[in-house]
């Protein structure tokens, strides 16, 4: 009889475990990144200090403009929008630069007048949700702006020179780019930052992109992430330069997703740089280290690095290779992220050149329109295929003689299988490879065309061989039956 209470407790525990909510997930989503000041101006009344000729000044983009352009983002096919910070910023410029980017906050719980008002943000969130799109908001938890009033009003909130000099972990306890560095071990700071997350969650935000997590005290970050997860908020962390190991470590620590910088660098080198595909294969080969590979953020470029298309001296080549990169991105397991303008192969060097104003349909060249149509089709193909959007991913062992020019993997879900082929050869080429050499089993299959519209790529299977006819510098995807 004494065992009954123990048994009851065990059963209750098991029932609780079975009833535990699913982890927040963006697997199957396509995320579009916007820097509001550089996207669209919908309200000229808030254009104080605007000078579009100066890449370091305010350019006038705002929440009204972003809301008006949601149909454009929908047309592209993205299912979620990530905004860089919209907080009220420091009033003054620093280093001859305005805080247009949003990363020099003065008040974490208000909208900067250049972007609009809290009511404008509410209107944007409602419009996005009405269009079945999720909203991800950038959250700064490492610092305040250089000229923020809090720096003088609450000096105990910040790590000073003494703390920096005394600590071994300079990344955490010293200022990033000289910005006033928040001391997350301070109870008031912890309360402030937890409250910021709660505030924006109450505004309807579905996910947070946490900036510069490499520079944040780990115990506090883990606490914050646990609160977000309990509230059902998806979290995306930016650890600049993160490889698979770093992403895996932080997924285990509570982040749902991080940006896989090592894959971005490999794709930049291989696809835009025209080098071999071996570096990409090396990154993909580590996928099994990831606790949640379907949540990892994958990207070609963003607001902190030169544009993907800047990697070629020749604009026409950059556009061709961006089309290749966009198709390749949409074949991978994870959450694809498109930085505004990448869908038209917008060019730009280091900050601030990589933050040029967005241009829309009436301003595009025919070549830019072609890049957009490729992006839109690739996203549509991904969304229409369960295997490409949420399926498992298996890297195939390409023969050594082909590994510079050919990368093969399969995506599979619910009985649907897609074979993906990235081809780095400069010209069309036909490949025939034994299925056994690829560790691939497949029934004979007649000539099958790529899933991507307008792409002249073909696959067939016969006599134990896989035959591929591929255009130069492109990525293709084919439905393949399983044996």
C-alpha positions in Angstrom: 0.0 0.0 0.0 2.9 2.4 0.7 3.8 2.2 -3.0 0.5 3.7 -4.2 1.5 7.3 -3.4 4.8 6.8 -5.2 3.0 5.2 -8.2 0.5 8.0 -8.3 3.3 10.6 -8.3 5.1 8.8 -11.1 1.9 8.6 -13.2 1.2 12.3 -12.6 4.8 13.1 -13.6 4.4 11.1 -16.8 1.1 12.8 -17.6 2.7 16.2 -17.1 5.6 15.3 -19.4 3.1 14.2 -22.1 1.1 17.4 -21.7 4.2 19.7 -21.9 3.8 22.2 -24.8 5.8 21.8 -28.0 8.9 23.9 -28.3 8.5 27.1 -30.3 9.2 26.4 -33.9 9.8 28.3 -37.2 10.7 25.2 -39.2 8.9 25.5 -42.6 8.9 29.3 -42.4 10.8 31.7 -44.8 12.0 34.8 -42.9 12.4 38.2 -44.6 14.7 40.7 -42.9 13.9 44.4 -43.0 15.8 47.5 -41.7 12.8 49.8 -41.5 14.7 53.1 -42.2 16.0 51.7 -45.5 12.8 49.9 -46.7 9.9 52.2 -47.5 8.7 55.7 -46.4 5.0 55.7 -45.7 4.8 58.9 -43.7 6.7 62.0 -44.8 5.6 63.8 -41.6 8.2 61.8 -39.5 11.2 62.5 -41.9 13.1 64.8 -39.6 16.8 64.9 -40.4 16.4 62.7 -43.5 19.2 62.9 -46.0 19.1 60.1 -48.5 22.4 61.2 -50.1 24.2 60.4 -46.8 24.5 56.6 -46.2 25.0 57.4 -42.4 21.9 59.5 -42.0 18.2 58.8 -41.5 16.5 57.9 -44.9 12.9 58.1 -43.9 11.7 54.5 -43.9 9.1 53.8 -41.3 6.4 51.4 -40.0 3.7 52.9 -42.2 5.9 52.2 -45.3 6.6 48.7 -44.1 2.9 48.0 -43.5 2.0 49.3 -46.9 4.7 47.0 -48.5 3.5 43.8 -46.8 1.8 42.7 -50.1 5.3 42.8 -51.7 6.7 40.5 -49.1 3.8 38.2 -49.5 4.3 38.2 -53.2 7.9 37.1 -52.7 6.5 34.3 -50.6 8.1 35.0 -47.2 6.0 33.9 -44.2 7.6 35.9 -41.5 9.2 39.4 -41.1 12.2 40.2 -38.9 12.6 43.9 -38.1 15.8 45.4 -36.9 15.2 47.4 -33.7 12.5 50.1 -33.7 13.1 51.4 -30.1 13.4 55.1 -29.4 17.0 55.9 -30.2 19.5 58.3 -28.8 18.8 61.8 -30.2 22.3 62.7 -31.1 24.5 61.2 -33.8 27.7 59.4 -32.9 30.8 59.2 -35.2 28.9 61.2 -37.8 26.3 58.5 -37.9 22.6 58.6 -37.0 21.0 55.7 -35.1 18.9 54.8 -38.1 19.8 51.1 -37.7 18.1 50.9 -34.3 21.0 49.5 -32.3 21.7 52.6 -30.2 18.6 52.5 -27.9 17.6 55.1 -25.3 14.2 53.8 -24.4 13.5 50.1 -25.0 9.7 50.3 -24.6 8.8 53.0 -27.1 9.0 53.4 -30.9 11.4 56.0 -32.3 9.5 58.9 -33.8 11.4 58.3 -37.1 9.6 54.9 -37.4 6.2 56.1 -36.1 4.4 55.3 -32.9 3.4 52.3 -30.8 0.0 52.5 -32.5 1.8 52.2 -35.9 3.6 49.1 -34.6 0.3 47.7 -33.5 -1.1 48.3 -36.9 1.8 46.6 -38.6 1.6 43.5 -36.3 -2.2 43.2 -37.0 -1.7 43.6 -40.7 1.1 41.0 -40.7 -0.9 38.5 -38.7 -3.9 39.2 -40.9 -1.8 38.1 -43.8 -0.8 34.9 -41.9 2.8 36.3 -41.4 4.7 36.0 -38.2 6.7 38.9 -36.7 10.2 38.7 -35.3 11.6 41.8 -33.5 15.3 42.5 -32.8 16.1 42.7 -29.1 19.1 44.5 -27.8 20.2 43.1 -24.4 23.9 44.0 -24.4 24.0 47.8 -24.4 22.4 51.2 -24.5 23.2 53.9 -27.1 26.3 56.0 -26.6 24.3 59.1 -25.6 21.4 57.4 -23.8 20.3 59.2 -20.6 20.4 55.9 -18.7 24.2 55.9 -18.9 24.5 58.9 -16.6 21.4 58.2 -14.6 22.3 54.6 -13.7 26.0 54.1 -13.8 25.8 50.9 -11.7 24.0 49.3 -14.6 27.2 49.3 -16.7 30.6 47.6 -16.9 33.2 50.3 -16.6 36.9 50.2 -17.3 37.7 48.7 -13.9 35.4 45.7 -14.6 36.8 45.3 -18.1 40.4 45.3 -16.9 39.7 42.9 -14.1 37.8 40.3 -16.1 39.2 37.6 -18.3 36.2 37.4 -20.6 36.6 40.6 -22.5 33.8 39.7 -25.0 31.3 39.9 -22.1 32.7 42.4 -19.7 34.1 45.0 -22.0 32.2 47.4 -24.3 31.3 46.2 -27.8 32.5 49.0 -30.2 32.6 51.3 -27.1 28.9 51.0 -26.5 27.8 51.3 -22.8 27.9 47.7 -21.7 25.0 46.4 -19.6 25.9 44.4 -16.5 23.3 41.6 -16.6 24.3 40.4 -13.1 22.8 43.6 -11.7 19.3 42.8 -10.4 17.9 46.0 -11.8 19.3 45.3 -15.3 17.9 41.8 -15.2 14.5 43.2 -14.3 14.7 45.8 -17.0 15.6 43.3 -19.8 13.0 40.7 -18.7 10.4 43.5 -18.7 11.4 44.6 -22.2 10.8 41.1 -23.5 7.4 40.9 -21.8 6.5 44.4 -23.1 7.1 43.5 -26.8 5.5 40.1 -26.3 2.4 41.9 -25.2 2.5 43.9 -28.5 2.0 40.6 -30.4 5.5 39.7 -31.4 6.0 36.0 -32.3 9.8 35.8 -32.0 12.9 37.6 -30.8 16.2 37.9 -32.6 18.7 38.5 -29.8 21.6 40.7 -30.9 25.2 40.2 -30.0 24.7 37.2 -27.6 28.4 36.5 -27.6 28.7 39.7 -25.4 25.9 38.9 -23.0 26.4 37.1 -19.6 25.4 33.5 -20.2 23.6 32.8 -16.9 21.2 35.7 -17.6 20.7 34.8 -21.2 19.8 31.3 -20.3 17.3 32.6 -17.8 15.8 34.9 -20.4 15.5 32.2 -22.9 13.7 29.9 -20.5 11.1 32.6 -19.9 10.7 33.1 -23.6 10.3 29.4 -24.2 7.7 29.1 -21.4 5.8 32.0 -23.1 5.9 30.3 -26.5 8.2 32.9 -28.1 10.6 31.7 -30.7 14.2 32.9 -30.2 17.0 33.5 -32.7 20.5 34.4 -31.6 23.2 36.2 -33.3 26.7 34.9 -32.4 28.8 36.6 -35.0 30.9 33.9 -36.9 29.1 31.0 -35.3 29.9 27.5 -36.6 27.9 24.3 -36.2 29.5 23.6 -32.7 28.5 27.1 -31.4 24.9 26.7 -32.8 24.6 23.3 -31.2 25.9 24.5 -27.8 23.3 27.3 -27.7 20.4 25.2 -28.9 21.2 22.9 -26.0 21.3 26.0 -23.7 17.8 27.1 -24.8 17.9 29.1 -28.0 15.6 27.8 -30.7 17.8 29.1 -33.5 21.1 30.8 -34.4 22.6 32.0 -37.6 25.0 29.5 -39.2 27.7 31.9 -40.2 30.0 29.2 -41.3 27.6 28.0 -44.0 27.1 31.6 -45.2 30.9 32.0 -45.6 31.1 28.7 -47.4 28.3 29.6 -49.8 29.8 33.0 -50.4 33.1 31.4 -51.3 31.7 28.5 -53.3 28.8 30.0 -55.1 29.6 33.7 -55.5 33.3 33.2 -55.4 33.3 30.3 -57.9 35.5 28.1 -55.8 34.9 24.4 -55.1 31.9 23.1 -53.1 34.0 21.2 -50.6 33.7 23.8 -47.9 29.9 23.7 -48.1 29.9 19.9 -47.9 32.2 20.1 -44.8 29.6 22.3 -43.0 26.6 20.2 -44.1 28.4 17.1 -42.9 28.2 18.3 -39.3 24.4 18.6 -39.4 23.9 15.6 -37.0 25.6 17.7 -34.2 22.6 20.0 -34.2 19.8 19.3 -31.6 17.3 21.0 -33.9 18.6 21.3 -37.4 15.3 22.4 -38.9 15.4 25.6 -36.8 18.8 26.9 -37.8 18.8 30.3 -39.6 20.4 30.1 -43.0 21.3 33.2 -45.1 23.3 34.6 -48.0 24.0 38.0 -46.4 22.7 40.5 -43.8 23.0 44.0 -42.6 26.4 43.4 -40.9 28.4 41.9 -43.8 28.9 42.9 -47.5 26.1 42.0 -49.8 26.2 38.5 -51.4 26.2 40.1 -54.9 29.2 42.2 -54.0 31.4 39.1 -54.2 31.7 39.5 -58.0 33.2 42.5 -59.8 30.7 42.0 -62.6 27.1 42.8 -62.1 25.7 40.3 -64.6 27.7 37.5 -63.0 26.6 38.6 -59.5 23.0 38.4 -60.6 23.4 34.9 -62.2 25.2 33.6 -59.1 22.7 35.2 -56.8 19.9 33.3 -58.6 22.0 30.2 -58.0 22.5 31.1 -54.3 18.8 31.7 -53.8 17.8 28.4 -55.3 20.5 26.6 -53.3 19.3 28.3 -50.1 15.8 27.1 -50.6 16.9 23.5 -50.8 18.5 23.4 -47.4 17.2 22.2 -44.1 16.6 25.1 -41.7 15.0 28.5 -41.8 16.0 30.6 -44.8 16.5 34.3 -44.1 16.4 36.8 -47.0 17.8 40.3 -46.3 15.8 43.0 -48.1 17.2 43.5 -51.6 19.0 40.1 -51.9 16.0 39.0 -53.9 17.1 41.4 -56.6 20.8 41.0 -56.1 21.3 44.4 -54.6 25.0 45.2 -54.2 26.9 46.9 -51.4 30.2 46.7 -49.6 30.8 46.9 -45.8 28.4 48.9 -43.5 26.8 51.3 -44.4 27.1 50.5 -48.1 25.3 47.2 -47.5 22.3 49.1 -46.3 21.3 50.9 -49.4 17.7 51.9 -49.8 15.3 49.2 -51.0 14.0 49.5 -54.5 10.7 48.1 -55.7 9.2 46.9 -59.0 8.9 50.2 -60.8 12.6 50.8 -60.3 14.0 47.4 -61.3 16.0 46.5 -64.3 15.0 43.5 -66.4 17.9 41.5 -64.8 16.8 42.4 -61.3 13.2 41.3 -62.1 14.6 38.0 -63.3 16.4 37.5 -60.0 13.2 38.3 -58.1 11.2 35.8 -60.2 13.8 33.2 -59.4 13.6 33.9 -55.7 9.8 33.9 -55.8 9.7 30.6 -57.7 12.3 28.9 -55.4 10.4 29.9 -52.3 7.1 28.6 -53.8 8.8 25.3 -54.7 10.1 25.0 -51.2 6.7 25.7 -49.6 4.9 23.3 -52.0 7.3 20.4 -51.0 7.1 19.0 -47.5 10.4 17.3 -48.1 12.1 20.7 -48.9 10.4 22.7 -46.2 10.6 20.3 -43.2 12.2 17.1 -44.4 15.3 15.4 -43.1 18.6 16.0 -45.0 21.1 13.4 -46.1 24.4 14.4 -47.6 25.4 12.0 -50.4 29.1 10.9 -50.7 30.0 12.5 -54.1 33.0 10.8 -55.8 36.2 12.7 -55.1 36.8 13.6 -58.7 33.5 15.5 -58.8 33.3 17.1 -55.3 34.5 20.5 -56.4 31.7 20.9 -59.0 28.9 18.7 -57.7 27.1 18.6 -54.3 24.3 16.1 -53.8 21.9 15.5 -51.0 18.3 14.3 -50.4 15.5 15.8 -48.5 12.7 13.5 -47.3 9.4 13.7 -45.4 6.2 11.7 -45.3 7.1 9.4 -48.2 8.2 12.3 -50.4 11.9 12.4 -51.5 13.7 15.2 -53.3 17.2 14.9 -54.7 19.1 18.2 -54.7 22.1 18.9 -57.0 24.3 22.0 -56.7 26.5 22.4 -59.8 29.5 24.7 -59.7 30.7 23.9 -63.2 30.8 26.9 -65.5 29.0 25.2 -68.3 26.3 22.6 -68.8 27.5 19.1 -68.0 26.1 15.6 -67.8 27.1 13.3 -64.9 26.5 9.6 -64.5 27.2 8.1 -61.1 26.5 4.7 -59.7 23.8 4.7 -57.1 25.9 2.4 -54.9 28.7 5.0 -54.9 26.2 7.6 -53.6 24.7 5.2 -51.0 21.4 5.9 -52.7 18.6 3.5 -53.5 16.1 4.4 -56.2 13.9 2.6 -58.7 14.4 3.2 -62.4 13.0 6.6 -63.3 12.4 8.2 -66.7 13.7 11.7 -67.5 12.5 14.1 -64.8 12.7 17.8 -64.9 13.8 20.1 -62.1 11.1 21.4 -59.7 12.3 25.0 -60.4 10.4 26.8 -63.2 12.2 27.5 -66.4 15.3 25.6 -65.4 16.7 23.2 -67.9 17.9 20.5 -65.5 17.1 16.8 -65.9 17.5 13.6 -64.0 17.0 9.9 -64.8 17.7 6.6 -63.1 18.5 3.4 -65.0 20.6 0.3 -64.6 21.8 1.2 -61.2 23.1 4.6 -62.4 22.0 8.2 -61.6 22.1 10.5 -64.7 22.1 14.2 -64.3 22.1 17.0 -66.9 22.8 20.3 -65.2 23.2 23.9 -66.3 26.3 25.7 -65.2 26.4 27.4 -61.8 23.0 26.5 -60.5 21.1 24.4 -58.0 18.3 22.0 -59.0 15.8 19.8 -57.2 14.1 16.6 -58.5 11.4 14.4 -57.1 12.9 10.9 -56.8 11.1 7.7 -56.0 12.4 5.5 -53.2 13.1 1.8 -53.6 
